[in-house]
Amino acid sequence: MTSRIIAVGNLKGGTGKSTIAVNLACRLAEEGRSVLLIDADPQGTASAWLRDGPDGLSVASAPLARADDQAMWVDEILEQRHCHERIVIDLPPQTGECFEAALCVADLLVVPLTLSEVDLHATAQALAVLHRMRGLREGRPSCLLVPSKVDRRTSLGRRASASLARLGWEVGPALGQRAAHAEAFRAGKWIGVHAPGSAGHTEVCALVQQVESQLARCPVAVRVPELRAVHADAPPHPAAAPEPSPGVPVRIAALCLSLLGAVLSKLRRAEQQAYF
């Protein structure tokens, strides 16, 4: 079985992360694949969402409680590759061992983001961690930025995907700000069952199509880096070094933040010109 692992995460909550993870997993299962949705977020949104998922979908709650359990957590996920064609991990919205451990095994990182300064800062930090991991894993995992909660009535929303593509990462179809997703959560269903044929359902189907296309172009990982190596070049904790010199991850984060800020600034100028 050719199994692929898809991690869904950003280092800030409120980006639509669980919405994407749940609907991505359900749509993959609807297409006939055996899918495991791992809820690694202690808040448990993904596992609480689905009371009756599609055939072929399993849901497991598996937050990483302690740093000492990181290697065991990774091994348990790798064991599931023998049982499922797709493993979707809904990550917690903060930096730490869980985010890095998931990138040790993921084939693809899906990064939901909204076009706000706070989200852009968190995204820059996530991309810095991704950059370090790709150096250890020969270019893996692949990355897909997904504009989330987009208001298509605005110029900012309509141009989001095209502008983010200038950052050099692949950009998935934008997901609109839709009440149907909140209603689907309350109903315990995914959007394809709650509102089949709706705009939200169509967007999810388009996202899954691009995810599968990107996975097809991503070679299967042949090894997982040692977790010690993952942390070897991490920047020191501020308490241990009050004024650390910026390392590669810090510089990458600063560069990503600068680029993301420039994109947001350009989008806002276009919005203002359209308005006036």
C-alpha positions as CSV (number, residue, x, y, z in Angstrom):
1,M,0.0,0.0,0.0
2,T,1.3,3.4,-1.0
3,S,0.5,5.5,2.1
4,R,0.9,9.2,2.4
5,I,0.9,11.5,5.4
6,I,-0.7,14.9,5.2
7,A,-0.1,17.3,8.1
8,V,-2.5,20.3,8.4
9,G,-1.2,23.1,10.6
10,N,-0.1,26.6,11.3
11,L,1.3,28.2,14.5
12,K,-1.9,30.1,15.3
13,G,-5.4,29.1,15.9
14,G,-8.4,30.4,14.0
15,T,-7.1,29.8,10.6
16,G,-9.6,27.1,9.7
17,K,-7.1,24.3,10.3
18,S,-9.6,21.7,11.7
19,T,-12.2,22.6,9.1
20,I,-9.6,21.8,6.4
21,A,-8.3,18.6,8.1
22,V,-11.8,17.1,8.7
23,N,-13.2,17.9,5.2
24,L,-9.9,16.8,3.5
25,A,-10.0,13.5,5.3
26,C,-13.7,12.9,4.6
27,R,-13.4,13.8,0.9
28,L,-10.4,11.4,0.5
29,A,-12.5,8.6,2.2
30,E,-15.5,9.4,-0.1
31,E,-13.2,8.8,-3.1
32,G,-12.7,5.2,-1.9
33,R,-9.4,5.5,0.1
34,S,-8.8,4.2,3.6
35,V,-8.1,7.3,5.6
36,L,-7.0,7.9,9.2
37,L,-7.7,11.3,10.7
38,I,-5.4,11.9,13.7
39,D,-6.5,14.7,16.0
40,A,-3.2,15.9,17.6
41,D,-4.8,19.1,18.9
42,P,-5.6,18.9,22.7
43,Q,-8.7,21.0,22.0
44,G,-10.1,17.9,20.2
45,T,-12.1,19.8,17.5
46,A,-11.6,17.3,14.8
47,S,-12.5,14.2,16.8
48,A,-15.5,16.0,18.3
49,W,-16.7,17.1,14.8
50,L,-17.5,13.7,13.2
51,R,-20.2,11.6,14.8
52,D,-20.8,9.7,11.6
53,G,-18.0,9.9,9.0
54,P,-17.9,8.3,5.6
55,D,-17.0,4.6,5.1
56,G,-13.3,4.1,5.1
57,L,-12.5,6.9,7.6
58,S,-11.1,6.3,11.0
59,V,-10.6,9.0,13.6
60,A,-8.1,8.9,16.5
61,S,-7.3,11.4,19.2
62,A,-3.5,11.4,19.7
63,P,-2.2,14.7,21.1
64,L,1.5,14.7,22.0
65,A,1.4,15.4,25.7
66,R,5.1,15.3,26.6
67,A,8.3,16.0,24.7
68,D,9.7,12.6,25.9
69,D,6.9,10.8,24.0
70,Q,7.9,12.4,20.7
71,A,9.7,9.3,19.3
72,M,6.9,7.0,20.3
73,W,4.3,9.3,18.8
74,V,6.2,9.2,15.5
75,D,6.5,5.5,15.5
76,E,2.8,5.0,16.2
77,I,2.0,7.1,13.1
78,L,4.4,5.3,10.9
79,E,2.8,2.0,12.0
80,Q,-0.5,3.2,10.6
81,R,1.0,3.5,7.1
82,H,0.5,-0.3,6.8
83,C,-3.3,0.1,7.4
84,H,-4.3,3.4,5.7
85,E,-3.7,4.9,2.3
86,R,-3.9,8.5,3.6
87,I,-3.2,9.8,7.1
88,V,-4.3,13.3,7.9
89,I,-2.9,15.0,11.0
90,D,-4.7,18.0,12.5
91,L,-1.9,19.7,14.4
92,P,-2.1,22.0,17.5
93,P,-1.9,25.7,16.8
94,Q,1.5,26.3,18.4
95,T,5.1,25.6,17.8
96,G,6.8,22.7,19.7
97,E,7.5,19.0,19.5
98,C,4.3,18.0,17.9
99,F,4.6,20.3,14.9
100,E,8.2,19.3,14.3
101,A,7.5,15.6,14.8
102,A,4.8,15.7,12.2
103,L,7.1,17.2,9.7
104,C,9.5,14.4,10.3
105,V,7.1,12.0,8.7
106,A,4.7,14.1,6.6
107,D,4.8,14.0,2.8
108,L,2.9,17.2,2.6
109,L,2.3,20.1,4.9
110,V,-1.0,22.0,4.3
111,V,-0.8,25.5,5.8
112,P,-4.1,27.3,6.2
113,L,-3.7,31.1,6.6
114,T,-5.8,34.2,6.6
115,L,-4.4,37.5,5.4
116,S,-3.9,39.2,8.7
117,E,-0.6,40.4,10.3
118,V,-0.9,37.9,13.2
119,D,-1.5,35.0,10.8
120,L,1.3,36.0,8.5
121,H,3.7,36.2,11.5
122,A,2.7,32.6,12.5
123,T,3.0,31.4,9.0
124,A,6.5,32.8,8.7
125,Q,7.5,30.9,11.8
126,A,5.9,27.7,10.5
127,L,7.8,28.1,7.1
128,A,11.1,28.5,9.0
129,V,10.5,25.2,10.8
130,L,9.6,23.6,7.4
131,H,12.8,25.0,5.8
132,R,14.9,23.3,8.5
133,M,13.1,20.0,8.1
134,R,13.4,20.0,4.4
135,G,17.1,20.4,4.8
136,L,17.2,17.2,6.9
137,R,14.8,15.3,4.7
138,E,16.1,16.0,1.2
139,G,13.3,18.4,0.3
140,R,10.5,16.8,2.2
141,P,7.7,17.5,3.1
142,S,6.2,19.4,0.3
143,C,4.1,22.5,1.2
144,L,0.7,23.8,0.1
145,L,-0.5,27.2,1.3
146,V,-4.3,27.5,1.6
147,P,-5.9,30.9,1.9
148,S,-8.8,30.4,4.4
149,K,-11.9,32.3,5.4
150,V,-11.6,34.4,2.3
151,D,-14.2,37.0,1.5
152,R,-14.4,36.9,-2.3
153,R,-16.5,40.1,-2.5
154,T,-13.3,42.0,-1.8
155,S,-10.3,42.6,-4.1
156,L,-8.1,41.3,-1.3
157,G,-10.0,38.0,-1.3
158,R,-10.1,37.6,-5.0
159,R,-6.4,38.2,-5.5
160,A,-5.2,36.2,-2.4
161,S,-4.1,33.0,-4.2
162,A,-2.3,34.7,-7.1
163,S,-0.4,37.0,-4.7
164,L,0.6,34.3,-2.3
165,A,2.0,32.3,-5.2
166,R,4.8,34.8,-5.5
167,L,6.3,33.5,-2.3
168,G,7.5,30.4,-4.1
169,W,5.3,27.8,-2.5
170,E,2.4,26.1,-4.1
171,V,-1.0,27.7,-3.3
172,G,-4.2,25.8,-3.1
173,P,-7.7,27.0,-4.0
174,A,-9.0,29.5,-1.5
175,L,-11.7,28.5,0.9
176,G,-14.3,31.1,1.5
177,Q,-15.7,32.3,4.8
178,R,-18.9,30.2,4.9
179,A,-21.5,29.6,7.6
180,A,-22.1,26.1,6.2
181,H,-18.9,24.9,7.8
182,A,-20.0,26.0,11.2
183,E,-23.4,24.5,10.6
184,A,-21.8,21.2,9.5
185,F,-19.8,21.1,12.8
186,R,-22.9,21.5,14.8
187,A,-24.5,18.7,12.8
188,G,-21.5,16.4,13.3
189,K,-21.1,16.1,9.5
190,W,-18.6,17.1,6.8
191,I,-19.6,19.7,4.2
192,G,-20.2,17.0,1.5
193,V,-23.0,15.5,3.6
194,H,-24.3,18.6,5.2
195,A,-24.4,20.8,2.1
196,P,-23.6,18.6,-1.0
197,G,-23.0,20.7,-4.2
198,S,-22.6,23.9,-2.2
199,A,-19.8,26.4,-2.8
200,G,-18.0,25.1,0.3
201,H,-18.2,21.5,-0.9
202,T,-16.9,22.5,-4.4
203,E,-13.9,24.3,-2.8
204,V,-13.1,21.2,-0.6
205,C,-13.2,18.9,-3.7
206,A,-10.9,21.3,-5.6
207,L,-8.5,21.3,-2.6
208,V,-8.4,17.5,-2.4
209,Q,-7.7,17.4,-6.2
210,Q,-4.7,19.7,-5.8
211,V,-3.4,17.8,-2.7
212,E,-3.5,14.5,-4.6
213,S,-1.8,16.1,-7.6
214,Q,1.0,17.4,-5.3
215,L,1.4,14.1,-3.6
216,A,1.8,12.4,-6.9
217,R,4.8,14.6,-7.7
218,C,6.3,14.0,-4.3
219,P,8.6,10.9,-4.0
220,V,7.8,8.5,-1.2
221,A,10.0,9.2,1.8
222,V,12.7,6.5,2.4
223,R,13.8,7.6,5.9
224,V,12.8,9.6,8.9
225,P,15.4,11.9,10.4
226,E,16.6,11.3,14.0
227,L,14.7,13.6,16.3
228,R,18.0,14.7,17.9
229,A,19.0,16.1,14.5
230,V,15.8,18.0,14.2
231,H,16.5,19.9,17.4
232,A,20.3,20.2,16.8
233,D,20.2,23.6,15.0
234,A,17.1,25.0,16.7
235,P,17.6,28.5,18.1
236,P,18.5,28.5,21.8
237,H,15.8,29.3,24.4
238,P,15.7,33.0,25.3
239,A,16.3,32.2,29.0
240,A,19.5,30.5,28.1
241,A,20.8,33.2,25.8
242,P,19.3,36.6,26.2
243,E,20.8,38.0,23.0
244,P,21.3,35.1,20.6
245,S,22.7,35.7,17.2
246,P,20.1,34.9,14.6
247,G,20.6,31.4,13.1
248,V,19.3,30.1,9.8
249,P,15.8,29.4,11.0
250,V,15.5,32.9,12.5
251,R,16.7,34.5,9.3
252,I,14.3,32.4,7.2
253,A,11.4,33.4,9.4
254,A,12.4,37.0,9.1
255,L,12.6,36.7,5.3
256,C,9.2,34.9,5.1
257,L,7.6,37.5,7.3
258,S,9.0,40.3,5.1
259,L,7.7,38.6,1.9
260,L,4.3,37.8,3.4
261,G,4.0,41.4,4.7
262,A,4.9,42.8,1.2
263,V,2.2,40.6,-0.3
264,L,-0.4,41.8,2.2
265,S,0.6,45.4,1.6
266,K,0.2,45.0,-2.1
267,L,-3.2,43.3,-1.7
268,R,-4.4,46.1,0.5
269,R,-3.3,48.8,-1.9
270,A,-5.2,47.0,-4.7
271,E,-8.2,46.9,-2.4
272,Q,-8.0,50.6,-1.7
273,Q,-7.7,51.5,-5.4
274,A,-10.7,49.3,-6.2
275,Y,-12.7,51.0,-3.4
276,F,-11.8,54.6,-4.4
